[in-house]
Amino acid sequence: MKLSEILSKDSIIANLESTNKNGVLKELAQTISKATNALPDEIASVLMERESLGSTGIGGGIAIPHGKLASVESVTVGFGLSRAGVEYDSLDNRLVHIFFLLLTPENSTGGHLKVLAQISKLLKMKPFKEGLRTAGSVDEIYGIIMEQDEEF
């Protein structure tokens, strides 16, 4: 499954306004709700519940908040960029700038793991990560992701 199949421009935030973890999760939930049947509060709640098990801040300025919801019909991805960075309880205790949000149907078995692996693989590529971090608009972010996605 390619990111181009599950990410829309409407699910991208080029400049997150929130300055803390809960605020970022709510902001991302509001944006990605437009691409799903789930309500923003429902999405934020499942994301915060997942964070209570351990931070999805994987280090290197990256977080991949994720969760499963019965009201979500298919795997859906969102993206957010924080220029200032957000304290997120990351594994390396660094601020997070890049957020990939992943929602999957509750009955999904392995699809989300493949998408998590694909996102992680992309983010190990320094030029890709730096391109996202310095992107100035939703169109630029979307273009960077789509261009890299074509190569996989």
Backbone as ProteinMPNN parsed JSONL, in Angstrom:
{"seq_chain_A": "MKLSEILSKDSIIANLESTNKNGVLKELAQTISKATNALPDEIASVLMERESLGSTGIGGGIAIPHGKLASVESVTVGFGLSRAGVEYDSLDNRLVHIFFLLLTPENSTGGHLKVLAQISKLLKMKPFKEGLRTAGSVDEIYGIIMEQDEEF", "coords_chain_A": {"N_chain_A": [[0.84, -1.181, 0.0], [0.667, 2.111, -0.963], [1.662, 5.383, 0.168], [0.557, 7.405, -1.319], [-1.934, 6.465, -1.914], [-3.364, 6.663, 0.407], [-3.135, 9.114, 1.625], [-4.29, 12.386, 1.632], [-4.255, 15.773, 0.404], [-5.87, 17.303, 2.014], [-5.482, 16.262, 4.498], [-3.182, 17.221, 5.553], [-1.173, 19.323, 7.534], [0.576, 22.201, 7.3], [1.72, 23.895, 9.101], [1.639, 23.409, 12.212], [-0.17, 24.685, 14.964], [-0.311, 24.143, 17.647], [1.382, 23.723, 20.793], [1.902, 21.67, 22.483], [1.726, 18.124, 23.294], [-0.978, 17.027, 23.569], [-2.46, 19.061, 22.353], [-1.451, 19.009, 19.725], [-2.255, 16.439, 18.938], [-5.039, 16.763, 18.983], [-5.326, 18.74, 17.027], [-4.331, 17.424, 14.73], [-6.21, 15.345, 14.671], [-8.576, 16.74, 14.131], [-8.103, 17.59, 11.518], [-7.658, 15.165, 10.053], [-10.068, 13.932, 10.372], [-11.783, 14.757, 8.413], [-11.284, 13.095, 6.299], [-12.251, 10.699, 7.049], [-14.843, 8.672, 8.608], [-14.911, 9.206, 11.217], [-15.289, 11.079, 14.261], [-13.652, 14.119, 15.302], [-13.095, 14.297, 18.137], [-13.317, 11.639, 18.891], [-11.213, 10.489, 17.465], [-9.006, 11.88, 18.556], [-9.186, 10.972, 21.187], [-8.626, 8.181, 20.973], [-6.026, 8.343, 20.057], [-4.726, 9.614, 22.2], [-5.136, 7.703, 24.137], [-3.547, 5.654, 23.118], [-1.051, 6.908, 23.346], [-0.778, 6.898, 26.079], [0.167, 4.399, 26.603], [2.745, 4.462, 25.841], [5.071, 6.693, 24.397], [4.679, 7.752, 21.016], [6.619, 9.121, 19.856], [9.343, 8.705, 18.057], [11.937, 9.489, 17.995], [14.629, 11.565, 16.701], [13.236, 13.829, 15.977], [10.724, 13.059, 15.153], [7.36, 11.817, 15.177], [4.931, 9.235, 15.253], [1.939, 9.107, 15.699], [-0.74, 6.854, 16.275], [-3.697, 4.816, 15.814], [-6.577, 2.635, 16.267], [-9.889, 2.488, 15.025], [-13.348, 1.733, 15.065], [-15.07, 3.159, 13.444], [-13.566, 3.962, 11.306], [-13.034, 3.292, 7.965], [-10.994, 2.516, 6.213], [-7.384, 2.292, 5.956], [-5.854, 5.284, 6.856], [-3.894, 8.192, 6.424], [-2.369, 11.028, 7.943], [-0.627, 14.19, 8.089], [1.534, 16.363, 9.866], [3.347, 19.366, 10.444], [5.506, 20.895, 12.65], [7.001, 23.846, 13.098], [8.36, 25.069, 15.216], [8.689, 22.969, 16.937], [7.693, 20.391, 19.235], [7.343, 19.406, 22.577], [7.28, 16.084, 23.289], [7.641, 13.798, 24.729], [9.48, 12.08, 23.535], [11.511, 9.267, 22.525], [14.19, 10.011, 22.44], [14.137, 12.334, 23.838], [14.046, 14.711, 22.416], [12.677, 17.619, 20.716], [9.71, 17.323, 18.702], [9.126, 17.619, 15.261], [8.079, 16.582, 12.91], [5.166, 14.917, 12.092], [3.508, 11.99, 11.437], [0.365, 10.78, 11.12], [-1.548, 7.918, 11.72], [-4.402, 6.127, 11.053], [-6.408, 3.267, 11.472], [-8.836, 0.726, 10.547], [-10.711, -0.886, 13.134], [-10.784, -3.667, 12.984], [-8.611, -4.275, 11.469], [-5.775, -6.149, 10.591], [-2.931, -6.525, 9.701], [-2.325, -4.452, 7.967], [-1.781, -1.859, 8.918], [0.708, -2.153, 10.078], [2.39, -2.519, 7.889], [2.202, -0.001, 6.722], [3.233, 1.611, 8.765], [5.848, 0.638, 8.77], [6.637, 1.424, 6.209], [6.499, 4.244, 6.4], [8.412, 4.646, 8.404], [10.697, 3.716, 7.071], [10.919, 5.589, 4.991], [11.423, 7.898, 6.489], [13.943, 7.457, 7.422], [15.537, 8.295, 5.484], [17.589, 10.847, 5.014], [17.52, 13.185, 3.215], [14.787, 13.194, 2.49], [13.485, 13.533, 4.956], [14.574, 16.021, 5.761], [13.653, 17.603, 3.671], [10.889, 17.565, 4.147], [10.86, 18.832, 6.619], [11.647, 21.424, 6.033], [9.795, 22.298, 4.241], [7.467, 24.609, 2.795], [4.728, 24.728, 2.389], [1.452, 23.141, 2.129], [1.152, 22.02, -0.413], [3.831, 21.687, -1.167], [4.765, 19.861, 0.781], [3.078, 17.673, 0.229], [3.91, 17.132, -2.393], [6.606, 16.342, -1.981], [6.25, 13.987, -0.504], [4.74, 12.44, -2.342], [6.524, 12.268, -4.497], [8.648, 10.781, -3.422], [7.255, 8.507, -2.758], [6.67, 7.388, -5.218], [9.028, 6.164, -5.877], [9.086, 3.848, -4.482]], "CA_chain_A": [[0.0, 0.0, 0.0], [1.467, 3.325, -1.088], [1.145, 6.561, 0.874], [-0.245, 8.179, -2.271], [-3.286, 5.896, -1.915], [-4.038, 6.84, 1.704], [-2.893, 10.468, 2.12], [-4.805, 13.456, 0.778], [-3.795, 17.115, 0.779], [-6.742, 17.794, 3.091], [-5.037, 15.665, 5.766], [-1.84, 17.744, 5.826], [-1.072, 20.634, 8.182], [1.922, 22.682, 7.006], [2.244, 24.66, 10.231], [0.855, 23.135, 13.42], [-0.194, 25.811, 15.897], [-0.233, 23.645, 19.015], [2.725, 23.701, 21.377], [2.042, 20.519, 23.372], [1.306, 16.844, 22.719], [-2.434, 16.904, 23.455], [-2.925, 20.022, 21.359], [-1.089, 18.505, 18.4], [-3.129, 15.297, 18.636], [-6.376, 17.308, 18.673], [-5.232, 19.447, 15.746], [-4.235, 16.39, 13.7], [-7.496, 14.633, 14.642], [-9.537, 17.618, 13.454], [-7.803, 17.605, 10.082], [-7.83, 13.853, 9.416], [-11.475, 13.516, 10.475], [-12.434, 15.078, 7.136], [-11.031, 11.992, 5.37], [-12.793, 9.475, 7.644], [-16.181, 8.795, 9.194], [-14.728, 9.372, 12.66], [-15.361, 12.431, 14.81], [-12.344, 14.565, 15.812], [-12.914, 13.929, 19.547], [-13.135, 10.188, 18.922], [-9.854, 10.24, 16.982], [-8.072, 12.395, 19.571], [-9.27, 10.098, 22.35], [-7.913, 6.929, 20.712], [-4.604, 8.678, 19.961], [-4.233, 9.868, 23.555], [-5.117, 6.399, 24.808], [-2.34, 4.965, 22.635], [0.115, 7.594, 23.92], [-0.664, 6.521, 27.49], [0.907, 3.131, 26.633], [4.127, 4.798, 25.516], [5.121, 7.736, 23.381], [4.909, 7.402, 19.617], [7.752, 9.928, 19.419], [10.346, 7.665, 17.817], [13.273, 10.075, 18.002], [15.035, 12.27, 15.497], [12.266, 14.873, 15.634], [9.602, 12.405, 14.461], [6.358, 11.048, 15.92], [3.943, 8.557, 14.406], [0.761, 8.741, 16.49], [-1.592, 5.939, 15.53], [-4.758, 4.16, 16.556], [-7.604, 1.886, 15.537], [-11.259, 2.915, 15.313], [-14.38, 1.0, 14.333], [-15.706, 4.053, 12.467], [-12.654, 4.192, 10.187], [-13.283, 2.224, 6.994], [-9.763, 2.08, 5.571], [-6.178, 2.914, 6.484], [-5.794, 6.7, 6.502], [-2.704, 8.861, 6.935], [-2.322, 12.479, 7.992], [0.712, 14.713, 8.309], [1.631, 17.686, 10.463], [4.691, 19.903, 10.604], [5.666, 21.935, 13.66], [8.257, 24.547, 12.834], [9.029, 25.331, 16.486], [8.914, 21.712, 17.642], [6.777, 20.115, 20.336], [7.78, 18.443, 23.601], [6.388, 14.961, 22.995], [8.112, 12.617, 25.46], [10.123, 11.21, 22.556], [12.507, 8.332, 23.025], [15.468, 10.701, 22.595], [13.849, 13.575, 24.566], [14.149, 15.886, 21.54], [11.417, 18.155, 20.22], [9.198, 16.69, 17.49], [8.728, 18.546, 14.2], [7.388, 15.845, 11.855], [4.145, 14.009, 12.616], [2.684, 11.191, 10.535], [-0.755, 10.203, 11.864], [-2.053, 6.726, 11.057], [-5.64, 5.546, 11.583], [-6.794, 2.035, 10.797], [-10.068, 0.126, 11.045], [-10.518, -1.677, 14.347], [-10.589, -5.081, 12.655], [-7.436, -4.392, 10.612], [-4.785, -7.013, 11.224], [-1.533, -6.225, 9.438], [-2.144, -3.327, 7.049], [-1.174, -0.691, 9.573], [2.127, -2.427, 10.317], [3.083, -2.262, 6.637], [2.27, 1.445, 6.535], [4.199, 2.094, 9.761], [7.177, 0.272, 8.285], [6.937, 2.255, 5.042], [6.776, 5.597, 6.897], [9.699, 4.595, 9.105], [11.736, 3.565, 6.052], [11.058, 6.883, 4.326], [11.97, 8.889, 7.408], [15.363, 7.183, 7.628], [16.237, 8.968, 4.388], [17.833, 12.211, 5.488], [16.995, 14.229, 2.317], [13.328, 13.192, 2.582], [13.136, 14.123, 6.248], [14.933, 17.447, 5.729], [12.725, 18.244, 2.739], [9.624, 17.775, 4.855], [11.051, 19.78, 7.727], [11.813, 22.785, 5.521], [8.727, 22.6, 3.282], [6.76, 25.829, 3.141], [3.282, 24.699, 2.143], [0.812, 21.832, 1.991], [1.482, 21.506, -1.744], [5.222, 21.255, -1.173], [4.82, 18.635, 1.592], [2.418, 16.623, -0.544], [4.787, 16.816, -3.523], [7.77, 15.607, -1.473], [5.799, 12.635, -0.146], [4.337, 11.727, -3.556], [7.724, 11.99, -5.288], [9.388, 9.677, -2.78], [6.366, 7.347, -2.8], [6.779, 6.806, -6.569], [10.253, 5.388, -5.968], [8.928, 2.575, -3.756]], "C_chain_A": [[0.888, 1.25, 0.0], [0.819, 4.479, -0.321], [0.256, 7.394, -0.035], [-1.697, 7.698, -2.317], [-4.062, 6.239, -0.647], [-3.816, 8.216, 2.336], [-3.475, 11.47, 1.131], [-4.262, 14.79, 1.275], [-4.597, 17.666, 1.956], [-6.331, 17.273, 4.463], [-3.629, 16.122, 6.155], [-1.955, 19.12, 6.479], [0.379, 21.095, 8.018], [2.537, 23.466, 8.163], [1.345, 24.444, 11.447], [0.953, 24.321, 14.375], [0.03, 25.375, 17.338], [1.211, 23.549, 19.489], [2.914, 22.555, 22.361], [1.426, 19.284, 22.722], [-0.203, 16.754, 22.529], [-3.0, 17.851, 22.401], [-2.64, 19.558, 19.942], [-2.001, 17.35, 18.008], [-4.536, 15.768, 18.27], [-6.383, 17.999, 17.316], [-5.162, 18.451, 14.584], [-5.561, 15.639, 13.55], [-8.552, 15.445, 13.898], [-9.346, 17.559, 11.942], [-8.08, 16.257, 9.426], [-9.283, 13.372, 9.473], [-12.231, 13.776, 9.176], [-12.297, 13.941, 6.13], [-11.596, 10.668, 5.878], [-14.238, 9.7, 8.089], [-16.117, 9.072, 10.691], [-14.799, 10.846, 13.058], [-13.993, 12.832, 15.375], [-12.094, 14.158, 17.265], [-12.652, 12.441, 19.711], [-11.699, 9.823, 18.501], [-8.843, 10.667, 18.041], [-8.037, 11.476, 20.781], [-8.478, 8.809, 22.139], [-6.407, 7.182, 20.596], [-4.0, 8.903, 21.343], [-4.168, 8.578, 24.369], [-3.874, 5.611, 24.402], [-1.086, 5.586, 23.243], [0.313, 7.22, 25.388], [0.09, 5.196, 27.663], [2.4, 3.351, 26.407], [4.133, 5.778, 24.371], [5.358, 7.166, 21.986], [5.959, 8.336, 18.999], [8.952, 9.008, 19.291], [11.776, 8.186, 17.825], [13.571, 10.776, 16.695], [14.064, 13.339, 15.053], [10.998, 14.36, 14.981], [8.667, 11.722, 15.451], [5.38, 10.439, 14.917], [2.762, 8.137, 15.292], [-0.166, 7.866, 15.644], [-2.64, 5.314, 16.441], [-5.732, 3.457, 15.64], [-8.978, 2.356, 15.993], [-12.244, 2.122, 14.467], [-14.999, 1.853, 13.23], [-14.81, 4.395, 11.277], [-12.762, 3.004, 9.236], [-12.018, 1.695, 6.327], [-8.576, 2.823, 6.189], [-6.089, 4.346, 5.949], [-4.587, 7.338, 7.169], [-2.905, 10.369, 6.913], [-0.898, 12.913, 8.277], [0.622, 16.09, 8.942], [3.079, 18.085, 10.631], [4.661, 21.018, 11.643], [7.021, 22.593, 13.444], [9.049, 24.772, 14.122], [9.42, 24.046, 17.206], [8.026, 21.614, 18.867], [7.42, 19.113, 21.292], [6.786, 17.293, 23.547], [6.761, 13.689, 23.751], [8.757, 11.6, 24.517], [11.182, 10.342, 23.205], [13.85, 9.003, 23.261], [15.329, 12.055, 23.316], [14.037, 14.841, 23.729], [12.757, 16.353, 21.132], [11.021, 17.441, 18.925], [8.721, 17.767, 16.518], [7.839, 17.87, 13.158], [6.445, 14.823, 12.488], [3.447, 13.305, 11.457], [1.629, 10.527, 11.401], [-1.31, 9.041, 11.056], [-3.29, 6.224, 11.783], [-5.988, 4.315, 10.773], [-8.123, 1.531, 11.344], [-9.764, -0.783, 12.234], [-10.202, -3.135, 14.054], [-9.385, -5.316, 11.738], [-6.374, -5.23, 11.321], [-3.355, -6.566, 10.95], [-1.276, -5.024, 8.567], [-1.44, -2.145, 7.678], [0.311, -0.902, 9.839], [2.956, -2.173, 9.061], [3.241, -0.764, 6.399], [3.253, 2.064, 7.522], [5.623, 1.82, 9.294], [7.585, 1.151, 7.107], [7.284, 3.682, 5.476], [8.142, 5.632, 7.571], [10.861, 4.519, 8.118], [11.988, 4.894, 5.339], [11.777, 7.894, 5.215], [13.425, 8.614, 7.788], [16.215, 7.835, 6.541], [16.37, 10.446, 4.748], [17.302, 13.293, 4.535], [15.463, 14.335, 2.36], [12.881, 13.908, 3.852], [13.42, 15.626, 6.256], [14.023, 18.225, 4.781], [11.392, 18.541, 3.397], [9.768, 18.873, 5.904], [11.154, 21.227, 7.24], [10.739, 23.188, 4.518], [7.907, 23.8, 3.754], [5.255, 25.792, 2.991], [2.77, 23.264, 2.082], [1.183, 21.223, 0.645], [2.914, 20.976, -1.801], [5.394, 19.949, -0.39], [4.247, 17.465, 0.811], [3.31, 16.179, -1.705], [5.997, 15.993, -3.111], [7.385, 14.163, -1.162], [5.447, 11.834, -1.394], [5.55, 11.359, -4.405], [8.489, 10.796, -4.714], [8.565, 8.381, -2.87], [6.457, 6.621, -4.149], [7.997, 5.89, -6.677], [10.167, 4.051, -5.254], [8.015, 1.643, -4.486]], "O_chain_A": [[1.751, 1.411, 0.863], [-0.403, 4.544, -0.18], [-0.695, 8.022, 0.431], [-2.587, 8.448, -2.716], [-5.287, 6.12, -0.622], [-4.259, 8.459, 3.458], [-3.187, 11.412, -0.064], [-3.858, 14.915, 2.431], [-4.069, 18.402, 2.79], [-6.787, 17.79, 5.483], [-2.969, 15.492, 6.98], [-2.73, 19.969, 6.038], [1.299, 20.46, 8.533], [3.75, 23.673, 8.194], [0.407, 25.207, 11.679], [2.029, 24.887, 14.567], [0.509, 26.159, 18.158], [2.132, 23.325, 18.703], [3.958, 22.46, 23.008], [0.701, 19.382, 21.732], [-0.663, 16.434, 21.433], [-3.906, 17.489, 21.65], [-3.485, 19.695, 19.056], [-2.468, 17.286, 16.871], [-5.154, 15.229, 17.351], [-7.333, 17.859, 16.546], [-5.851, 18.615, 13.577], [-5.983, 15.335, 12.434], [-9.331, 14.893, 13.122], [-10.315, 17.487, 11.186], [-8.678, 16.209, 8.351], [-9.678, 12.499, 8.7], [-13.208, 13.091, 8.876], [-13.104, 13.831, 5.207], [-11.445, 9.634, 5.226], [-14.776, 10.799, 7.954], [-17.15, 9.162, 11.355], [-14.419, 11.734, 12.294], [-13.256, 11.98, 15.872], [-10.992, 13.719, 17.595], [-11.864, 12.029, 20.563], [-11.062, 8.961, 19.107], [-7.933, 9.911, 18.382], [-6.969, 11.228, 21.341], [-7.739, 8.386, 23.028], [-5.603, 6.337, 20.99], [-2.896, 8.439, 21.627], [-3.264, 8.386, 25.182], [-3.229, 4.98, 25.239], [-0.158, 4.868, 23.615], [1.439, 7.225, 25.885], [0.595, 4.907, 28.749], [3.217, 2.498, 26.756], [3.294, 5.703, 23.474], [6.132, 6.226, 21.804], [6.161, 8.343, 17.785], [9.519, 8.576, 20.295], [12.722, 7.412, 17.679], [12.86, 10.606, 15.705], [14.057, 13.724, 13.884], [10.275, 15.118, 14.334], [9.11, 11.127, 16.434], [5.051, 11.034, 13.89], [2.603, 6.955, 15.598], [-0.351, 8.109, 14.452], [-2.495, 5.286, 17.663], [-5.727, 3.643, 14.423], [-9.209, 2.591, 17.179], [-11.997, 1.87, 13.288], [-15.407, 1.327, 12.195], [-15.258, 5.051, 10.337], [-12.601, 1.854, 9.645], [-11.981, 0.535, 5.917], [-8.743, 3.845, 6.856], [-6.231, 4.586, 4.75], [-4.29, 7.062, 8.331], [-3.522, 10.918, 6.0], [-0.058, 12.098, 8.661], [-0.253, 16.886, 8.602], [3.936, 17.251, 10.923], [3.886, 21.968, 11.527], [8.062, 21.954, 13.595], [10.277, 24.675, 14.119], [10.369, 24.032, 17.99], [7.654, 22.625, 19.462], [7.972, 18.098, 20.865], [5.587, 17.496, 23.735], [6.248, 12.614, 23.44], [8.588, 10.394, 24.692], [11.682, 10.643, 24.289], [14.58, 8.62, 24.176], [16.288, 12.823, 23.393], [14.174, 15.931, 24.285], [11.789, 15.596, 21.19], [11.877, 17.01, 18.153], [8.011, 18.698, 16.898], [6.952, 18.505, 12.588], [6.852, 13.987, 13.296], [2.86, 13.958, 10.595], [1.965, 9.784, 12.323], [-1.519, 9.161, 9.849], [-3.243, 5.931, 12.977], [-5.88, 4.312, 9.547], [-8.502, 1.863, 12.468], [-8.687, -1.373, 12.319], [-9.441, -3.769, 14.785], [-9.166, -6.438, 11.281], [-6.111, -5.039, 12.509], [-2.628, -6.253, 11.893], [-0.128, -4.602, 8.427], [-0.6, -1.504, 7.047], [1.088, 0.053, 9.829], [4.079, -1.677, 9.142], [4.285, -0.31, 5.932], [4.025, 2.95, 7.154], [6.497, 2.679, 9.413], [8.737, 1.573, 7.012], [8.249, 4.265, 4.981], [8.935, 6.544, 7.333], [11.885, 5.176, 8.304], [13.137, 5.275, 5.114], [12.631, 8.649, 4.751], [14.068, 9.457, 8.414], [17.438, 7.919, 6.654], [15.388, 11.187, 4.778], [16.681, 14.246, 5.006], [14.911, 15.432, 2.276], [12.009, 14.776, 3.818], [12.589, 16.412, 6.71], [13.664, 19.37, 5.057], [10.831, 19.625, 3.231], [8.897, 19.731, 6.048], [10.784, 22.152, 7.963], [10.768, 24.304, 3.998], [7.681, 23.983, 4.95], [4.567, 26.72, 3.417], [3.543, 22.31, 1.997], [1.495, 20.034, 0.569], [3.175, 19.94, -2.412], [6.087, 19.038, -0.843], [4.854, 16.397, 0.739], [3.446, 14.983, -1.964], [6.377, 15.051, -3.808], [8.107, 13.23, -1.515], [5.817, 10.665, -1.497], [5.605, 10.267, -4.971], [8.921, 9.912, -5.453], [9.121, 7.296, -3.039], [6.336, 5.398, -4.214], [8.002, 4.951, -7.473], [11.057, 3.211, -5.391], [7.77, 0.53, -4.022]]}, "name": "protein", "num_of_chains": 1, "seq": "MKLSEILSKDSIIANLESTNKNGVLKELAQTISKATNALPDEIASVLMERESLGSTGIGGGIAIPHGKLASVESVTVGFGLSRAGVEYDSLDNRLVHIFFLLLTPENSTGGHLKVLAQISKLLKMKPFKEGLRTAGSVDEIYGIIMEQDEEF"}
